[in-house]
């Protein structure tokens, strides 16, 4: 059953990339425990607007945990306390009445803060452009069933392809590495027969772009896997390393 | 009238249905490879339709500029589609064919779609699956390594291809990857965090757009030789919907105000099984797959205001109202019937949950009969999702569900070439009105978005260029300056009202009006009330709105204010359209026009046409143009569920 709660929100406020930010604490009373964390931010923003203050900016879109647009640190954890979920799928019932919840943007050199909790994750798109695809022009595909793929391989490829590109792995990593994101895409395409022709070029270019964007290297902390809202396994980083070494030998 | 019909020439080919698209393609003019690079195409929106169009057009050699409101093109709301995508592959040897998919779609749309378009859609469904598999989309497979399919609503064959419960995500990532390949090749330039706020029309041709850079607030003009609009549906007019928070009608509405006709705005699909709102703070609704009604029983307490927990209500005090009202179909009545019945029992005061706007979907009988593992295997992920959102365990307590808005069949009017009434403005995917008539079948939205983007626009846009003289224009042209000034004025006005009500409050209020009067069941009196209320709310909006901050910064409230301003205008057109269509068809149910047993009563004699509305400068007096629908191959019949 829903109950009423009072919560204190300690939120990172930063008007723009050039002005230093700071934490500001707000108290919200009598909110339902059935609310999502983003609903709570909506309620706070309504109060702030009514008082003539600036609302807290945060990225969000589908609010179903699939688009990957939302994401910030909740009490230091990317996306929040409940694992395997995005920030929009965190509910107040999983916090304590009277608790202070700290919200701050994803922190990484490659993710500059735009405003408040909003960061620029376009580096991830640039890595995708460097090879996260199979080159097949529209209209040139053979019949879909002419490429049989064993069920378990298709399932493994799906596990990797489930990545939503939210960047939580980067935010959780002490090195701000994007290895889980990149590894998942490389594994997805390397597992499939369609991905073979570009296998070598793909891993070399994507890894090169990842380095260029200022992401750190992986040192096996495993924090990325712990916060991934789609439970993508760290084994995909091992696949990426193997693919990279293989590519170096083959090229 | 004669002029109106002439204006609405659908350019649909004639002759045998099976060869219409092929012959049409053969007759389309081509642009030479060396000339293609001289054309710039502005693609607005990067969902299935936009990303597939941007990729395919760039592959042909055109220069493409792709715009999206999110931080990355991969976020578009196509990503949230769960169930699957239809294709008439007949891999199961179960009697499927292009004809059958065409027939199911025409009938599902309650005979309010164009035969030529729907047949082409069914035909192209074959190519879509091939294309997506080649891109590496990890569709579900059988042990033999070939593609798996399942059945879906409105069909007797298993033609739905799927990728777990995330088909939309995987298809979108496929199209996104294809587009990113063209970014790498330098043929597509991405403009994320841009919102299109106006269409620039020069000499009657769409020649550009004005966007707001959502990070800096700057207004940016872009020149193009054609504009391809792929900005999705307008269901967020209802505030509570299964749409993403940023989904909006602004791009299509501003194009409408620049001359593009808006077709069938009252055709809005309401899906029966969504997780209900828990309170006034609720920001959106989440869909629960329709497949749950195979094993769940829908009920409410017999008595009004019964607040006992569900397991304490004895059998004889439960009303399994779908089974009672529709003994033949029971819980599996079609979407529109189920949605209306749920609303009716809640209106009677028998709804459950904290707000009284929900009914139970109860699996306890199936769990008792077939065991919990059966349910887990079939619906495990849905049960988990339900538990995340509600905090309740549906294995132990019945789910609570309520209908929600989730798709709009209406949209900008387009001809067979997907061009609107403004030359050079093409409209793809949910943003157009084209293929679903008055009701869309499940697993058909993904199919249409990709058919439009991958396989139709690459052909038809070339014909437009080859037949059109496009004088050179720049952003110095007075039309660009006027448009920039208009948008600037609009934003300044929103910020200068400094009233007392927030955008969210206005949006919620508008949503309630639409939901109550232009929702699952409509009548003339209610629609007239809605029109009055919408006008009053619009007036209040422009006098009492409070938007914080300014236009020179990231300002989500300002973005939302512009979108709600447009919804407030579009809402009136939706009501006007619903009022004028004096019949019931598909999702449009007018209470005055029903059979004695409550089925939709179509009026083919008077309303077998597409209603395309022209903006006249007066929101309350749009001009109606008709595109008559001619059925040469399928005879319109009464859809019976008995």
Interface residues (C-beta under 8 A of the other chain):
Chain A: X2 X15 X16 X31 X32 X33 X34 X35 X36 X38 X39 X42 X43 X45 X46 X48 X49 X50 X52 X53 X54 X55 X57 X59 X60 X61 X62 X63 X64 X65 X66 X67 X68 X69 X82 X85 X89 X91 X93 X114 X115 X118 X120 X121 X122 X124 X125 X128 X129 X130 X131 X132 X133 X134 X135 X136 X137 X138 X139 X140 X141 X142 X143 X144 X145 X147 X148 X149 X150 X151 X154 X155 X157 X158 X161 X162 X164 X165 X188 X189 X192 X194 X195
Chain B: X52 X55 X56 X59 X70 X71 X72 X73 X74 X75 X76 X77 X79 X80 X89 X91 X127 X129 X130 X131 X132 X133 X134 X135 X136 X138 X139 X140 X141 X142 X143 X144 X145 X146 X147 X163 X164 X166 X169 X170 X173 X176 X177 X178 X180 X181 X183 X184 X190 X192 X215 X244 X245 X246 X278 X279 X281 X282 X283 X284 X286 X354 X388 X389 X390 X391 X454 X455 X458 X502 X504 X505 X546 X548 X549 X553 X554 X556 X557
